Every structure is written in C-alpha cells, then in structure tokens.
Amino acid sequence: MEFSSKLLQNAVNEVALLPGIGKRTALRLVLHLLKQPKEQTAILSEALTKMRNDIVYCQKCYNISDVAVCDICANPNRDTQLICVVEDVRDVLAIENTGIFKGIYHVLGGKISPIEGIGPGQLNITPLVNKVKNNEVTELIFALSSTMEGDTTNFYIYKQIKDCDIKVSTIARGISVGDELEYADEVTLGRSLMQRIPFENALKSM
Amino acid sequence: MEFSSKLLQNAVNEVALLPGIGKRTALRLVLHLLKQPKEQTAILSEALTKMRNDIVYCQKCYNISDVAVCDICANPNRDTQLICVVEDVRDVLAIENTGIFKGIYHVLGGKISPIEGIGPGQLNITPLVNKVKNNEVTELIFALSSTMEGDTTNFYIYKQIKDCDIKVSTIARGISVGDELEYADEVTLGRSLMQRIPFENALKSM
C-alpha cells in the first residue's frame, strides 16, 4: 500500500507487526486514533511503554507482577506445597476464574517448541526442578495445552523429577461439559474412555 | 478479568479501547509485546504519538499528508478540475490502486450519520461546495459507500451544487467483476439492469 503520509505509513507498519494484525486492520486502528482526541493516543502509548519498562516477574512463580512477590504467592491462605505448572499468565487467569484451585502457580513462560526455536533453556524449568528437589512441593499439577509441545514439556519436566517423592498429576482431558458426544473428536473420546473415573467421584464435582 | 499487575491491566484496557479489539485480544497483543525487546514497544509508542501529533491534512483535498499540500494535489499531471469525493483516506488508497483515476480527491472525513451523531457540519462539505461555486471544478464524481448514509451525503452535497454548471456523476453500482449472477442480491441486480450500458462502452473497458 502506498500511503500519502510517511508518519501514517510508519504507524501502520509498526501496528501491523503485532500478531494477527494485518496492514488493513492496522490502518483501521490508526485512523480510529486519528479521529479521537490526541490524549487517547498519548495515554495508550504511555500505558504500553510503562508496562513494558516497569513490569516485573514474581520471584517465586514467574507470573507477571508489579511487585517482587505476586499477590497469589504472598497470600497466606494458599497452599504453597501444591504447584500448578502453566504456560503463561493467561492460563493463570483462566484457572483463577474457576475459583477451585487453592495452591500456587509456576509460570514456564512458554512450552518447548523446536519449530519456534524455543528450547528448555528459555523456559523457567530449572527453578521448578529446584523447588521440587528442595522439598518445597508435595504435588505438581501439569496444566499445559494438550498439544505435542505441551506433552513434550510435561515429559521433559517429569523426567527430571520422577525420582523425587511427590505426587505428579495432569489436568483431565475429556469431553467438555455441555458437549454432545457425537461431535467429539475420536482422540478425546478415546482418552476419556481410557481415563474413565468412578461415578461417585464425578457426582462429587457436579 | 482480574490481572496480577496493574500495569498490565492498564495496558490491556487501553488497547481494548481500539475498535474490534476485545479484552482477550488486547491481552494477547500486550503479552506479545512483553516477549519482544523493549525497543519494539518504544518504537510502536513513538510512531503512534508522532503520527497523532504531527500529521496534517492537505489544505486542498483534506487527505492525510505530511506537508501542507499532498502529493496528489501537487502533481502537475493530475486534472485538478476533476474531483472524486470520498469518505476517507482508505478510499483514496483503494482508488489509487486501480491506477485509472487521473483527477484529484476531496476527502469528506466521514459521511452523514445521525445514528453516530455525525452531521454535515463535521464533514469537509463546505470547502467542496465553495470549490464548485468558484468554478474550480468541471466534474464531480461521488465515490461514497453504497449505504443509506452514503446516499444521504451524496444527496446533501448534490442539493447545494445542482444549479452550478458542472457534471456530477457517481461510480457505477452493479455486479462485481467475476461474480456469478445467481448469487447477486436483488437490489444490486435490479440496479445493474436499470443502469445498463451500451455494450460498445463495456467492450472499451475490458
């Protein structure tokens, strides 16, 4: 696209670097900002810069935080021996929204993905293994995506801690609540059959 | 959503003010920025602020520009008597991409829309009417969206200039090139029948 203004072109190009935003969407967003008061752009720019420069990661769980130890880790009502291993902050939000989990988290910052060039060294795996070896953990719950990368990451961590005397579990894979059986894919349906649970247990969580 | 960081929350809220961007998408974009080097966020913020503060509108056609008179208006090979009336800069881009139009533009900055609270006073209509009355124009081409708002705006402008001795035309509405007739909506098909053109003329533009 040939723009009539270098300033506009520059802004559109930068916005289009964001994931899932193409040139057309970027132009729409930038033109929207042009129609709004100048303050809105100033506030947006400042919020982004401030966030990027000042944000810290919790020393304990590596969750995004404004302070050295995040609210969840600092909460005395949380069971710090029960650790849920997740990929990033979005998963923490999702699990917190259920209101069920009373332990703390360990945010890996991604999953092992050779295609994207992410190896175990770039993830917060070593601190997690150390926590386990220092007997700070009684149970580890893997809550990564149910993909090849997620499974690889689970297995990589499991190999390093399997000799420690802790419980290691993974969240259940099965038919989503409210789903029709006939539309479920066969892998999920197969797993949900193999990993069937006693009906009394299911009754408890209804 | 309850975020673990006020900085993150603030950034997400500001990004979510953009049109078509919800909280979830905003979070995804912001987390993407967090994974990139700090410079990328700085460059993005600066591009937006600079664009918003320094951009000017062409004195002649009200297109977005870096200088007082835009490249198109300043081009001596353009016919300044032939004016294409468009809504905003995206339409200029679209028409320029065809490579067919050799006149200049007049950017209204929107269309009359009572629902969105946009009246004729907020659009660049008066300067256009003045251009016509000062005999600076031989032909006016309306190229607004084919919606009720577009038609209203066309008619509003037409009423003010209909006594002037100029040609006023509107871009053709009809079946898109490459479209199957059976899938065309009846209004478009009806219009394309009523506004049928001599086959010799169609041959010329093939």
Interface residues (C-beta under 8 A of the other chain):
Chain A: M1 E2 F3 S4 S5 K6 L7 L8 N10 A11 N13 E14 V15 L17 L18 P19 G20 I21 T25 L27 R28 L29 V30 L31 H32 L33 L34 K38 Q40 T41 A42 I43 L44 S45 E46 A47 L48 T49 K50 M51 R52 N53 D54 I55 C58 N63 I64 S65 D66 C70 D71 I72 D88 V89 R90 V92 L93 E96 N97
Chain B: M1 E2 F3 S4 S5 K6 L7 L8 N10 A11 N13 E14 V15 L17 L18 P19 G20 I21 T25 L27 R28 L29 V30 L31 H32 L33 L34 K38 Q40 T41 A42 I43 L44 S45 E46 A47 L48 T49 K50 M51 R52 N53 D54 I55 C58 N63 I64 S65 D66 C70 D71 I72 D88 V89 R90 V92 L93 E96 N97
